[in-house]
């Protein structure tokens, strides 16, 4: 699954980083203003792996709780909860 918000501007070609079969997720860095481990749900690629499926399901489950507000917060929480099993790379 690839998702790109319609208001995204690409400053570099992400295609070479998207074709890596060794990752479950390609995430977008959103670590501005001193935040660390902050990923943007405006652009991502989830490969069809078990860990990729687990990420998508956990994200849905966390978002459905209503605790996280916007989808990006539940996305970040899902990534952080799966860090031991999720192989991912982050675009800058």
C-alpha positions in Angstrom: 0.0 0.0 0.0 1.3 3.4 -0.9 -0.3 6.6 0.3 0.6 10.1 -0.7 -1.4 13.2 0.4 -2.4 15.4 -2.6 -0.5 18.4 -1.2 2.9 16.7 -1.0 5.9 18.2 -2.8 8.8 15.8 -3.5 12.2 17.4 -3.3 14.0 14.2 -4.3 13.0 11.1 -6.1 11.8 8.5 -3.5 11.5 5.6 -5.9 14.9 4.1 -5.3 14.1 3.9 -1.5 10.6 2.4 -2.2 11.7 -0.7 -4.1 13.8 -2.1 -1.2 12.3 -5.6 -0.5 14.1 -5.7 2.8 11.7 -3.4 4.6 8.1 -3.6 5.8 7.5 0.1 5.9 9.0 3.2 4.2 8.0 6.2 6.4 8.4 9.9 6.0 10.4 11.9 8.6 8.4 14.6 10.3 10.8 15.3 13.1 10.8 19.1 13.1 11.1 21.4 16.1 13.0 19.0 18.3 10.6 16.0 18.0 12.3 12.7 17.5 10.8 9.5 16.1 8.0 11.5 14.6 6.6 10.0 11.4 4.2 11.7 9.0 1.2 9.8 7.8 1.1 12.0 4.7 3.4 9.6 2.8 4.2 5.9 3.4 4.6 2.6 1.7 3.6 -0.6 3.6 4.9 -3.7 1.9 2.7 -6.9 1.9 4.6 -8.6 4.7 3.3 -10.0 8.1 4.8 -7.0 9.9 3.3 -4.6 7.3 -0.1 -6.2 7.9 0.4 -6.1 11.7 1.2 -2.4 11.4 -1.9 -1.6 9.4 -4.1 -3.6 11.8 -2.6 -2.0 14.9 -2.9 1.5 13.4 -6.6 0.8 12.7 -7.2 -0.6 16.2 -5.4 2.3 17.9 -7.2 4.9 15.9 -10.5 3.3 16.6 -10.0 3.8 20.4 -10.3 7.6 19.9 -7.4 8.2 22.3 -5.0 9.4 19.7 -7.2 12.1 17.9 -5.8 12.5 14.4 -4.6 9.5 12.4 -1.0 10.6 12.5 -0.8 10.1 16.2 -2.1 6.6 16.1 0.2 5.9 13.2 3.3 7.0 15.2 2.0 4.9 18.2 1.7 1.8 16.1 5.2 2.2 14.6 6.6 2.7 18.1 4.8 -0.3 19.5 6.1 -2.6 16.7 9.7 -1.3 16.6 11.1 -4.7 17.6 9.4 -6.6 14.8 8.9 -3.9 12.1 11.8 -3.4 9.7 11.5 0.1 8.3 13.4 3.0 6.7 12.7 6.7 7.0 12.8 9.2 4.2 14.2 12.6 5.1 
